[in-house]
């Protein structure tokens, strides 16, 4: 579907108007999907007033009617994006675009919705943005080409910043949809770009690809780039993300040992595994998604993990065991509570993987998904403060310890509101986007705190496990539904309070819980234990 700019009000524009329902048909806090012309519309009633917006999430087109309506916004059931039901504006991520909003009129107890004919088939809109003015001598430099930088750039333009914006990325592509790489390795580069190249030209956002910042001098407000050039800045955003940890065992430098970081890596892993023996090291989200993807493409897939079950620390043993069984049914072989001591080769190429248990696996390709390291090495020698894991330390406004230097995304260690401002490092796509927005607003002296609730998802064999909150240190899991039947809702409890939830085939429970957490509500262990889940509107 196309996107469109904010519509210009003009009485001459032709509209399609339809009688949708009677005024008493919807109660407060209810929504209904209706059709105007050929367009599906989400009709909502809040605080006695009707409003109408686009019916599909702007991220991956999920039907918002299946989402969670809490207060004045609706949250997508799939990946947690939120939209204001009056304006259609996006208020929580993932996704970049807002929803179209439509005219609603209530007359004689009847509800009418009108849509401009020109915008009848459009399902999302780009928020209005200003253009750059070359005479304005102010430069905001965004280091890293991920979602934090892109949302930061767009937020700056949406808030009338007309100076220079430069995004510097070592990738060959401008900002792209990275979560897709591990879920669909053979994805075409054009299909994962977050914005087309003419978008950047239109709004005066410079994107420098295949360039890397190698050092920062915060006193002189200048960075050095790997081609030897220097670039001055007025304000700086560090959003360099993380890199995959390489293997350290003997043989890890052999041909056929892969890490998944770039679009090129994904293509290479796909091509090298077709009909070949693949060994995946690491039983967390990247490793499991890659094994799932390769299960019907490689000749064999073996997965090695150090715990009893995949995801055991994050999602718990029950969900881990279920995930493992799902992949075992697709002939993925698991070697758990094990590790790699050596990768052996022949003529410089991978031939077999030796495990601590003594098992030897034949291998043509080895893919490592054993964790990540923040990309902050270029800050060595600068005054910017990092923690023991090398994550950049920021406050709730995404400010570092240095004036005019901000940081956002996976590279940061930040205070998490829902955990009493406990300092955390969370590698979620949605959090990176939210932090990019908060950084931009604070650069523009519009004080805004980072208060988003973490939300992420993983996909195995076409099925999505959704997760919200922050479960570290949980002491108990309360299940609704049955994990073994692959339809469940799991509440993670710590100190008598629900700190996180995960679900499979139980929408929109996780989206609704995320909204409750976002509004500051405490969900108790007793609520989670109760048979009556009406508080979740399930």
N, C-alpha and C positions, 0 to 999 in steps of 0.2 A: 504494500500500500504506500502511497505517496505521503509526503509530509507537506505541510503548508505553513506559510507565515501567518501571523495574526491577521484576521480578516479586517478589512476596512468597513466601517459602518456606512451604509448607504441605503436609503429607502428604495432606490431603484433596483437593487439586487433582488432577483427572484427567489422566493422562498417556497419550500414545501411545508405546509402546516397540516398536522393531523390531530384529531381528537384521540387522546390516548386512554383516558379513564375518567371515572367520576372522582371528585375530590376525596370522599371518604374511603376510596379503594385501598389506599396505602396508609398505614399507621406510621407514626414517628419512628425513625430508625429502621424503616423497611426500604427495600429497593426491588426494582422489577425491570426485566429486559423487555423493551418494546421496539416496534419497528416504525420508522418514519421514512416514507419513500421506500428505498430498498436498504436503508441503513439501520443497523441495530444500535439502539440507544439505551444507556443505563439511566433509568428514572429513579430518583432518590427523594425521600421525604425526611427532612431533619428540622427540628424545632418548628414544626408546623408549616415549613416552606418546601415547595417542590423545586428541584433542580434537575438538569439533564446533561450528561457528559457522554463521551465515547464509551463504548461497552467493552473494548479490548485493551488490555495492558499494553503500553507502548514498548515494553521490553521484548516479550516473545508472544504477544497477542493472546494471552490467557483470557478467558471470559471472566470479567470482573464480578458478574452476578454470582459466581461461585466463591467470591472472596469474602472478606470480613469488613463489615461497615461498623465503625466505632466513631461516635461523635460526627465530626464533619468531614471524615475521609474514609476512603475505601482502600483496603489493602489487597493486593493480588494474591490469590491462593498458591501460586506456583513458587514465586521467588521473592515475594515480600515488598514489591514496590507499592508506594502509597500515593493517592491522588486526592486533591481537594475536590469535594463533590459539587462545590459551587463554581469554582473557576476552571477545574480540570487540571490545574497546575500540579506537576510532580513535586511531592514533599518528602519522599523517601525512595531510596534506590533499591535495585538496579534499574537501568534504563536511562535514557537521556531526555526523552520527549514528554511533553504534557499531552493531555487529552483535549480534543475539541470540546467546547461547551456550547450548549444550544439554548435558544430562547424558550422559556416556559411561561405560559399565560393561564391563569385560572379565571374562568368567567362562568357565572351562573352554576357553580358547582362542577364545571367540566374542566379537565386539564388538557391543554393543547401544547404540542411541541413543534417548533418551527426550525427548519434547517435551510441554510442558503444552498441553492441548487449547485453552485460551483464547488462547494465543499462537501457535497453529499457522500462521496465515496472515500473521504479522507478519515483515517482512523487515529492520526496523531498529529501534533503540531510542534514546531520548534518555537520556543519562547522568543519573544521579541528581543533582538540584540542590537546594540549600537555598532557603528563602524569605527575603525581606527582613524585618527587624525594625525597625519605625519608630523605636523608642527609640534605636537605634544612630546616633549623630550623626557619620557618616563618609560622605563623598561622593567617588565616583570618577567623573570626567567624561571621556567618550570623545568626542572631536571628530572627526566624520566618520561617515558611515553605511554604510561598506563592510564587507568581510568581516573585516578586522582588528578593528574595534570589536565586531562581533557575537561573534566567537570569544573575544575578551577578556572580554566580559560573561558569556558562558556559562561560561568557565573560572573566573572569579571565583566564580560561584554553585556550580559543581561542587566548589570547594575551600573551601566554608563561609564565604565572605564574605557577611555579612548586612546590610551598610550599603546606602547609596543608590547606584544606578548610573544615570547619565543618558547616553544617546546623542544627540548633536546633529547633525542632518544638514540640508543645504540642499535635499536632494531632496524631492519630494512623496511619495515612497514610503519606508517603512522598508527596512532592508537587503534588497537584491534581487540576483539572479544576473546580474551585469553582463556576463560573457563571452557571454551569449546574445544581447545586443543587436545586435552586429555580424554574428552568424551567422544570426539570425532576427529581422529588424527589426520584423515585424508581430506581435510576441508580446504576449499579453494580460498586463496587469500582475499579475493575481491568480496567474498560473501561474509568475511568476518571483520571488515573495516567498520569501525564505529561511526565514522563520518566519511563521505566521499571527499576527494581532494578539492573540489570546487567550494565545498563548505568552508574550508580553512581560508581560501582566497577571499570569499565573500565577506568574511568577518575579520579579515586581517590578522589571522593567527598563523604565525610562522612555525612550521614543523621541520626541524633539522634531523633527518634520519642518518643512521650510521655515523653518529658523532657521540663521543663520550666525554663527560666532564671528568678531568683527572685530578683537579685540585681546586680549592676555594680559598680565597683571601677575603675574609669578612671585614677586615679593617678598610681595605680599599674597594670593597664591593665589586670584586672581579673574579671570574672563574677562568680556569685554563682548560682548553679542549684538547683532545688527543691529537689533533692535527697541528698543534702548536699555537693556535690562535687564542686570543684573550677576548672575553665578553664581559662588559660592565653590566651591572644590574642596579635597580633601585630597591626591588624586593625579590627574594629568592624563595622558591618552593623546592624542597628536597623530596621527591616522590619516586625514588629509584627502585622500589620494590625489593624483592629477594631473588637470589639465584639458587638453583638446585645444588645440593651438596654432592661433590664427586665421591666416588668410591676410593678407599685408601688401601685396599688389599692388593697383593701382587697380581699383575695382569690387568689392572684396571685401565691401562693405557692401550690395550689391544684394540684393533679394528673390530667394530661390532659392539663396543660398549657405548651406550647412549645415555644422554640426559635429555629431559624434555624441558626446553626453555622457550624456544622460538617457533615460529610457524615452519621454518625450514627443518627444525628438529622433528616436528610432528610428521611432516611429509616423509622424511628420511626413515623414521621408525616404521611408519606404515609400509613403505616400499620394501624395506629390508626384511620385514617379518612375513611377508606374503608366502605362504607355503613352507615356512622355515620354522626351526625350533626356537621359541622365545622364552627367556627366563627374566622374570620381573623381580627385582629386589626391593622390598618395602611393601607393607600391607596396610598403608593408610590410603588417603583419598586418591592421590595421583596413581599409585601402584594399582589399586583396585579398578579404577576407571580404565587404565591402559589394558589391564588383563581382560576386563569385560569387553572392551572394544576388539581386542585381538582374538577373542575366544573362537570366533568363526572364520578367522582369516589366516592365522598361523597354523602350521602343521601340529604344533603342540605349544601349550602355555604352562609354565611352572611359575609359582609365586612363592617367594621366601619371606617369612616374617619372623620377628623376634618374640612376639607375644603368642598366647594360645590361639587367639582369634584376631582377625582384622579389626581395626577400629576399637580394640578392647578398652583402651584408655579413654577415648573420647565418647564413644557411643555405648560402651558396655559389652559384656560377653554375649548376651542374648542376641542383640542385633548383629554383632560380629559373626556369631555362629550362623545365623540366618543368611547373611551376605555371602559367607563362605560356601554354604550349601547351594545358593543360587548359581554361583560360578562353577562349583563342582559338577552341577547338572549339565554345564556346557563344556565339560571335560578339562577345566582348569585344574591342575594338580597343585595342592598346597603342601609346603614344607614349613610348618610353624614351629615356634620355639627353637629356631635354628638360625644360622647365619652363614656368611660366606667367608672362607679362609683364603681362597685363591681362585683366580680365573686363569685357566690354561689355554694356550693357543697353539696354532700350527701355522707357520709362514706368516706370523704377525696377526693372524685372525683368531677370533674367539672359537674355541672348540668345546670346552666343557667348564662347568662351574663346580668347585669342590666346597661342600658344606662342612660346618663344624662337626656334624654328626657322622661325617665320613662318607655320606652319600655323594655320588658324582653324577651331575646332570649334563646330558648332551646339550649343547647350545650353539646356535648360529648368531643370535643377537641377545645382548643383555641390556635391560633397561633399568636404571637405578632411580628409585623414588624414595630416598631415605631421609628427606628433610631439606630445609632451606636455610640460607644465611643472608641477613640483611646486606644490601649493596650500599655500604657506607664507607668502604675503604678510602674513597677519594676525599673524605673529610679528615683523614689523618693529618695532623699538623695544623688543623684549623681549630678555632675555639668552640666549635659546635659540640655539645655534650651528647655522648652515646652511653648506653648501659652496658652491662657485662656481656650481653649477647651481640653487641654492636648495633642495636636498634637506636634510632634517634629519639631522644627524650623530648616530648612536647607537653604543653599544658592543655586545658580544655578548649583553648582558642587556637590550637595547632601551632602555637608559637614555640620556637626553640629558646635556648638561653641567650641567643643573640638577636638584637633588634633587627627587624626586617628580614629575618630568616625564619621561614615556616617549614613544616614537614607534614606529609600526609601519606596514607596508604600502608602497605605491608612493612615498610622500612621503619615505621614509628613504634614507640612505646608510649601509650597514652592512658589517661585516667578514664575508666569505664563507669559511666553513671550508674548502671543497674547493679554494679558490685561495689557501691560506696566509694567510687573513684579509685578502686584498686588499679594499679598500673599494669597494663597488659599489652601484648603484641598479637594482633589478630589478623590473619591473612585472608580476609573475605573481600570479594569483589565489591559488594554493597557498601562495606565500611570504607573502602578506599574512595568511592564516589562521594559518600557523605562527608568525609574528611576534606576532600578537594573543595567542596562547596564551602565548608566552614572556614577553611584557610583563605579562600577568595574574599569572603565577606569581612573577615578580620583585616586582611590587607587593605581593604577599602574603608577601614575604621568604622565598620558596622558590627559592633561587638556581638558575637554569636558563639554559643557553646556547642561542643560536640556531644550530643546526647542520644545518638542513634542506638537502637537495639540490634545486636548482631543477628544476621539471618543468612544461612547458606544452604546449599543443596548439593547432593551428589547423585549421579545417574549410573545405575548398573543394569545392563541388559534392557534398557528402555524404561526402567522403573526409577522414580525419584524418591530419595529419602530427604526430607526437609528438616531443618534444624534452626531453632532460635534460642537466644540467650547466651549464657556463658557458664558452662557446666563444670569447670575445673574445681576439683575438691568435693564433688558431690559424694554423698554417702549412701544414697539409696535411689533405686529407680522404681517408679510405680507405672505399671502398664495397663492400658485399656486396649481391648481387642486382643488378638493373639499373634505374637511375633512369628510363631511357626506357620501360621496361615498367611503371613506376609500382609497383614492389615492390622496396624497398631498405632497407638499414640503412647509415647513414653515421657513421663515427667521425671526430671532429674532434681532431687531434693537435697538441700544442704541446710542445716540448722532450722528444720521445720518449714522451710520456704522453697517453692519451686524456682530454681535458678535457670533452667533450660528445658526444652522439649524437643523431641524428634518424632517424626511420623512417616508412615508409608500408607498410601491409599486411605488417608484419614483427613482429607482437606475439608474445610479450611482451618482446622484446629490450630496448626502452628502459626498461621497468619494472624488468627484472632489473639492467640497468646502474646505474639509479638506486639500487637496493638495495645493490649492490656499493660504489658511491661512499659511500653512507650509512654503511656499516660501515668506511669508511676504507681500502678496498682500492685499490691503484693498478693501473690497467689500462694495460699498455704498448702501444706502437706495434706491437711484435712479435706480441702477442696478437691485435691487431686485424687484422694482415696475414695471420695463419695461416688456412689453409683450414678447420682444425678449430675450430669454435666451441663445443666441448663445455663450455668454461668458462662459457659463457652459457646452457648447457643448451638450445641450439637444435638 
